[in-house]
Amino acid sequence: MQIESLREEDVFSLTKLLSYEGAESGTNTPVLTGNLLSAIEKGHLRFFVVREGVALVGFAAYSMGFDYDTMQPCAVLHHLYLLPDFRRQGYGRAIYEFVEERIKEEGARVVLIQKEAGLAPLSLGFTQTLRSIYRKEVP
């Protein structure tokens, strides 16, 4: 297993993994559009891939923000996905720990996720909060 930053040649395979994630979760997971690729290129969104040999078998993505509860920088984990054949073998924990180290390097000590993030948050040390996440698009 190898974990590394998304490379340009990984885009097609990552698009397939994003569609699998969306199908499994019943959500409309975004495909890699120009806007999403631009966010990755500009550093707003960090994408990492899990490789077994030459094949991509999973990925994780997060962005940086600010947690007003702790008044500290935080990271928001948007995705952590593995193909079904690679689950329950330590891959998920390995990619999470890899991402957590990157987050700490960026100065954050808090990681936030939504339950729909597709991982077992309690087994990774997360605690459930009472806060809901609301969304509004500003025209």
C-alpha positions, 0 to 999 in steps of 0.5 A, spaced: 500 500 500 502 506 498 499 513 500 500 519 496 498 526 493 493 526 487 497 526 481 494 528 474 494 521 471 490 519 477 484 523 475 480 518 471 481 513 476 479 517 482 473 519 478 471 512 478 472 511 485 468 518 486 462 515 482 462 508 486 462 512 493 456 516 491 453 510 489 454 506 495 452 512 500 446 514 495 449 521 495 450 525 489 458 525 490 461 530 485 465 528 479 472 531 478 470 538 474 474 543 472 472 547 479 474 541 483 480 540 480 482 548 480 480 547 488 485 542 488 491 545 484 490 552 488 490 548 495 483 549 497 482 541 497 487 536 499 486 529 495 490 523 497 490 516 494 491 509 496 495 505 491 495 498 491 500 496 486 498 501 480 491 501 481 487 506 486 483 503 491 481 509 495 482 516 497 481 521 502 480 529 501 480 535 506 480 542 507 482 547 512 478 551 516 477 554 523 473 551 529 469 556 533 468 552 539 475 551 540 478 557 537 483 553 533 484 552 526 481 545 524 480 540 518 474 538 515 474 531 512 470 530 506 472 523 503 475 517 506 473 511 501 476 505 499 473 499 495 470 494 498 475 489 497 480 493 501 476 494 507 477 491 514 484 490 512 487 496 516 487 501 509 482 506 512 486 507 518 492 507 515 490 513 510 486 516 516 493 517 520 496 519 514 491 525 513 491 526 520 499 527 520 498 532 514 493 536 518 497 537 524 503 539 519 498 545 517 497 547 524 490 544 526 488 540 532 481 539 530 478 534 525 471 535 523 467 530 519 459 529 517 457 522 519 456 521 511 463 521 510 463 514 509 468 512 515 467 509 522 468 515 526 468 513 533 473 507 532 478 512 529 477 516 536 472 521 534 466 524 538 459 525 536 457 532 537 450 535 537 451 540 532 448 540 525 451 542 518 447 547 514 448 550 507 446 556 503 449 558 496 450 565 496 448 568 489 
